[in-house]
Amino acid sequence: MKKQMKTAGLGFYLLILVIIFIAVYASGALNQSSSGSYNINTLRDDLADGKIISLDILPNQEVPTGEVSVVFDTGKTVNFFVSDVKEVEESIEGYDNLKDKYVMHDIQKTSWIITTLLPYGLGIIAIFFLFSFLSAQTAGAGGSNAKMMNFGKSRAQRIDPDEQHSKRFSDVAGLKEEKEELEEIVDFLANPAKYTEVGARIPKGIILVGPPGTGKTLLAKAVAGEAGVPFFSLSGSDFVEMFVGVGASRVRDMFAEAKKNAPCIVFIDEIDAVARKRGSGLGGGHDEREQTLNQMLVEMDGFGINEGIIVMAATNRVDILDPAILRPGRFDRRVAVGHPDVKGREEILDVHAKGKPLSDDVDLKAIARTTVGFTGADLENLLNEAAIACARGGRKFIEQEDISKSFIKIGIGKEKKSKIISEKDKKITAYHEAGHAILFHILPDVGPVHMVSIIPTGSGAAGYTMPLPERDEMFMTKGKMLQDIIVSLGGRIAESIIFDDITTGASQDIKQATKTAKAMVTKYGFSENIGMINYADEDEVFIGRDFGHTSRGYSEDVAKTIDSEVKRIMDECYYKAKGILEEYIDVLHTCAKLLLEKERIDRFEFESLFAPDLLEDKSTASNIGEAKDNSDSDGE
């Protein structure tokens, strides 16, 4: 494509140069052959003086006009136009020396090539190169979508198994069970007869469900690479277009192309863009997206048993998909791709650490233990940021400090040490973060503390307290949620105790604590007064379905009880947090003083405030902590 653009652009500019050259040459020739100051009278004077040695007369078609070329004895030539060539003939009569040097030419006739062919030819060539150039430019800018006649064509990109960038299951780390579930799909694509002989029907569609960054697209590419079949990849949004019927046409074209290359895999990323529940538009109308979905339903259900086409799709919003597309016969198998566990994270780190020189102090196992909640994409980004920091520092090996700083940058935001903060604000932030840190340390299910800082970050926080989870937890207990609320309120309570005043810096803490308390009451059944009834709101609101049905699914009395229960939980957690901070008031003052002095303290410096002998044993520490879901940062 780039070569085509370059050739068309070169031809266009070459044509422009030729036209300019012709115009300049014609203009120059005209200026060179004519003289506005020379006329018939001047000619007669020069004849009388004997300066002229020869004459050429060239009559025009508009007789008797013409052009005269005069050659002087000095070698100079002058051309001029006359209104009557007979006057020139009469003027040279009597000059015997010019009889042999006088030439009367025939009337000049312009060639039909110049008058007809050349203008039309140049125009056609110019138009051709112009359209070629514009077509190449638009094709390079927009691909197949830039060509107006290709709106109904599929935008699927084909990846052949012999390409260099094809993936294998060995490139996918941390998803052992998911890979095992997809191995039979690979076996079917490689040996379909083994299954059809016993009457087995391979799943026609497989949908990969999981949070963003967990490796759904990578899994689909690995299946195609292992099976050695063509892989057609596109996004759900590629079907949606402003023109009616284009989406359905693209679906038909995509499956027609897939049938020509069977066996193959068709992968639709972010399928929720086109396969949402029908009737979700305003008024439940039959819009363009629903036509596209209907065509997809027909195409998927019309497969023959031996066609060898498997449709794979990925989404992180399976709850909003239309039930018809999830039924057996279409997407009849669902593979959950979740967050990796500690072993999976270690495998992912090993994969992404290839090609990156690591220092001896980097322990990937320790990093895996302390990156709870990280996806594969998060871990890749962590090591990439560390590599960038290493290169920026001019080092040849990635050190643990690079990973620690990158962890803070990803989870909380880059620290802004140059930001000017008043001493009063620094003191308030120091006590605020000390309040969080003490509660993290004292409560058994939410610590320990990895780092406390009063340096502002890029997220707008005035400081942060980073805990360090030491294990993966499958369930969230009632006690753990209550302790999370207590920790969230610690900053506001510390401000109230020390300054006898409060600030807006705890707004996010209060918001998170209220959200947790409300979920305990309405979603998880943790309130005895409410009971085990789910009163939580729907996660997704469809205008077409829910427009005009905005009332709650419970009475005003229940709503009042929910509000009172949420307030009770918040009040109880508030007083528990206040009691703990009042008990450790000396540690609160000492911690705040140390923060004002150093601006950032690590786990050992903080824990030494409770037990100074802990500073002697630093071998059990990890240098990075979990900030993605459990970090506490505060700011207006």
C-alpha positions, -999 to +999 in steps of 0.1 A: +000+000+000+028+024+009+045+016-024+014+023-044+009+056-026+045+065-033+043+056-071+010+075-076+023+106-057+055+106-077+036+104-110+013+132-100+041+155-091+061+146-122+031+155-144+028+189-126+065+195-133+061+187-170+032+211-174+051+239-156+081+232-178+060+234-210+044+267-199+078+282-189+094+271-222+066+285-243+067+317-224+104+319-227+104+312-264+078+339-270+098+364-251+129+355-269+114+357-304+096+390-301+107+426-295+081+452-288+105+481-297+112+469-333+088+477-361+086+483-399+101+518-397+131+506-377+136+479-403+137+505-431+163+525-412+185+495-406+182+485-443+194+520-453+224+517-429+233+482-443+231+465-410+208+437-422+223+407-439+192+384-442+155+383-438+129+356-432+092+364-436+066+340-421+030+348-430+002+339-406-031+322-414-047+356-408-033+371-440-016+396-445-002+395-410+030+377-403+063+375-384+097+387-396+130+374-385+159+399-391+196+389-389+221+417-384+257+418-394+266+415-357+249+381-355+220+394-335+185+382-344+153+401-339+118+388-344+088+412-348+053+411-360+038+431-389+003+439-400+011+434-437+040+413-450+038+431-484+052+463-467+083+443-458+087+430-494+083+465-508+109+478-483+137+455-494+132+462-531+163+479-544+187+462-520+205+438-543+225+423-514+193+409-499+178+392-530+196+360-522+191+363-485+154+370-486+131+341-479+093+341-480+079+311-462+046+294-466+017+302-443+022+286-409-002+258-401-005+245-366-003+207-364-034+188-353-013+170-327-006+203-310-041+218-314-062+187-306-043+157-293-019+174-269-045+194-249-069+164-246-040+140-239-025+161-212-060+166-196-067+128-195-032+121-181-037+147-154-071+134-144-057+098-143-028+107-120-050+129-098-075+101-092-047+076-087-031+098-061-063+106-042-073+069-042-040+058-028-041+085-001-076+076+010-068+039+009-038+045+031-057+066+056-088+044+059-080+010+045-109-008+029-134+014+047-122+044+026-135+029-006-172+038-010-181+006-029-168-017-002-191-007+026-208-041+026-175-061+026-162-077+057-134-060+076-120-092+090-082-095+090-069-128+080-039-143+099-024-174+083-008-201+105+025-198+088+029-161+096+058-151+120+035-136+146+011-166+149+007-176+186+009-210+203-004-223+237+032-220+249+029-182+245-001-182+269+009-183+306-013-186+337-044-200+320-039-238+324-075-249+327-087-225+299-061-240+276-071-275+284-107-267+276-098-253+242-075-282+233-104-303+220-113-275+197-078-277+183-081-314+180-113-311+161-099-286+136-070-309+130-089-342+130-126-336+124-133-371+112-125-386+146-155-368+161-180-370+132-175-408+130-190-412+164-218-387+159-202-360+180-210-324+173-183-299+180-194-267+196-201-242+169-193-212+190-171-205+220-174-173+240-145-162+262-157-142+292-136-123+316-123-089+327-102-067+304-065-078+300-069-114+311-058-129+277-090-136+258-078-125+224-044-142+230-062-175+237-082-173+205-050-166+185-033-195+202-061-219+192-057-208+156-019-212+157-021-246+173-047-259+148-028-245+118-059-230+103-067-195+090-078-170+117-102-142+108-102-114+134-124-084+137-142-063+163-179-062+170-179-025+162-167-033+126-202-044+118-219-013+129-223+015+103-246+045+098-260+030+065-289+006+069-281-030+059-243-026+059-238-046+091-259-075+079-240-075+046-207-076+063-218-106+084-228-124+052-196-116+035-175-126+066-191-161+068-189-165+030-152-159+031-148-182+061-166-210+042-141-207+014-112-211+038-127-238+060-116-252+084-109-219+101-117-197+131-137-165+131-129-144+162-151-114+171-136-093+198-159-071+220-190-089+206-212-069+231-210-040+206-232-058+182-249-086+202-267-067+229-302-076+239-327-067+213-353-041+222-327-021+241-330+009+218-353+038+226-388+025+221-375-010+214-371-001+177-357-023+150-324-005+144-294-013+123-276-031+151-305-055+156-305-063+118-268-072+121-275-094+152-304-111+134-281-119+104-254-133+128-280-155+145-291-169+111-255-175+099-243-192+131-274-215+132-270-225+095-236-242+097-233-277+084-217-303+107-186-308+084-180-271+074-153-268+100-159-232+110-157-223+146-168-189+159-150-175+189-159-143+207-147-123+236-165-099+260-164-086+295-201-079+296-218-112+290-247-101+311-260-077+284-258-102+255-289-114+238-300-148+251-306-161+215-269-159+207-259-178+239-281-208+233-267-242+222-261-243+185-246-208+185-223-199+214-229-232+232-197-231+253-186-205+277-149-203+289-143-181+319-110-163+317-104-147+351-076-131+371-045-154+374-036-168+408-001-165+423+013-194+402-003-180+371+011-145+378+046-160+382+043-178+348+031-146+332+060-126+346+085-153+333+070-148+298+072-110+299+106-110+315+122-127+284+144-103+266+146-080+297+179-081+317+170-084+353+192-076+382+200-102+409+178-084+435+146-089+413+125-118+427+096-126+403+081-150+429+079-121+454+064-099+428+038-125+419+028-129+456+023-092+460+004-083+428-030-097+438-057-087+413-033-080+385-042-093+350-017-104+324-018-070+307-011-053+341+019-075+347+033-068+312+028-031+318+045-033+351+077-048+336+075-025+306+074+006+328+103-008+349+123-013+317+116+023+306+127+036+340+159+015+337+167+029+303+159+064+314+184+060+343+211+048+319+214+013+335+218-020+317+198-041+342+163-037+356+165-033+394+140-039+421+137-002+427+126+003+391+098-022+396+088-006+429+085+029+414+066+015+384+042-002+407+034+030+424+031+048+391+006+023+377-014+018+409-016+053+423+000+077+398+034+093+394+046+112+424+048+150+419+077+160+442+080+194+427+045+205+436+045+232+463+024+223+493+020+245+524+032+233+558-004+232+571-016+210+542+015+188+547+007+183+584-030+175+577-020+150+551+006+134+574-019+128+602-045+117+576-023+090+562-009+080+596-045+073+606-050+050+577-017+033+583-023+025+620-056+009+612-041-012+584-015-024+609-038-031+638-067-048+620-059-084+611-074-088+577-064-057+558-026-052+563+003-051+565+014-016+553+039-015+525+044+022+522+031+055+535+037+088+516+026+124+517+039+132+482+011+143+458+005+119+429-008+123+394-042+111+403-048+142+424-042+125+458-023+145+484-008+113+497-013+075+499-011+045+521-003+013+503-011-021+519+006-054+511-017-084+507+002-116+513-023-141+498-050-145+473-085-146+487-114-161+469-142-147+491-148-114+508-159-120+544-182-097+564-154-090+589-130-081+561-155-056+546-161-040+580-124-036+585-122-020+550-148+006+562-129+012+594-096+018+575-114+041+551-126+063+580-092+065+597-080+096+578-111+117+586-110+106+623-073+114+627-080+149+613-109+154+638-088+142+668-057+163+661-071+195+645-106+196+660-116+202+624-121+182+592-113+187+555-126+176+521-097+152+516-117+122+529-144+125+503-132+095+483-128+075+515-164+082+526-177+074+491-159+040+491-170+032+527-206+040+519-205+019+488-192-011+508-217-006+535-246-004+511-235-035+493-233-054+526-270-045+532-286-047+497-264-072+479-247-097+502-274-101+530-251-091+558-277-072+577-299-090+602-327-064+600-329-066+562-323-104+559-310-123+529-328-104+502-312-087+473-322-051+469-293-041+447-299-020+416-294-035+381-259-030+368-271-021+332-300+001+323-315-003+288-334+027+278-358+008+255-367-017+283-364+004+314-376+038+301-406+048+323-398+020+348-374+038+371-392+030+404-374+009+430-383-027+434-391-023+471-413-001+493-405+032+510-404+013+544-377-010+530-357+019+516-359+036+550-346+004+567-318+001+542-307+037+549-308+032+587-288+000+584-261+016+562-259+045+587-256+020+616-227+002+600-209+034+592-214+047+628-202+015+644-171+014+622-165+051+629-164+046+667-143+015+664-117+034+643-118+063+667-112+041+697-082+024+681-066+058+670-071+072+705-054+042+720-024+046+697-023+084+698+014+084+705+021+063+674-001+087+654+020+117+665+053+099+659+042+086+625+030+120+613+063+136+625+083+110+606+063+116+575+068+153+577+105+147+580+110+121+553+078+124+532+077+087+526+083+057+549+084+020+541+070-010+560+100-014+584+102+022+593+064+023+600+064-010+620+094+001+641+070+027+656+052-002+673+082-026+678+116-011+671+133-045+670+115-052+637+141-031+619+167-059+626+150-083+602+145-070+567+149-102+549+111-111+550+101-080+532+089-075+496+096-044+478+064-039+460+028-039+472-007-042+460-022-009+450-046-017+422-076-026+443-066-021+479-044+011+479-057+041+499-051+075+483-066+107+494-072+141+478-099+165+470 
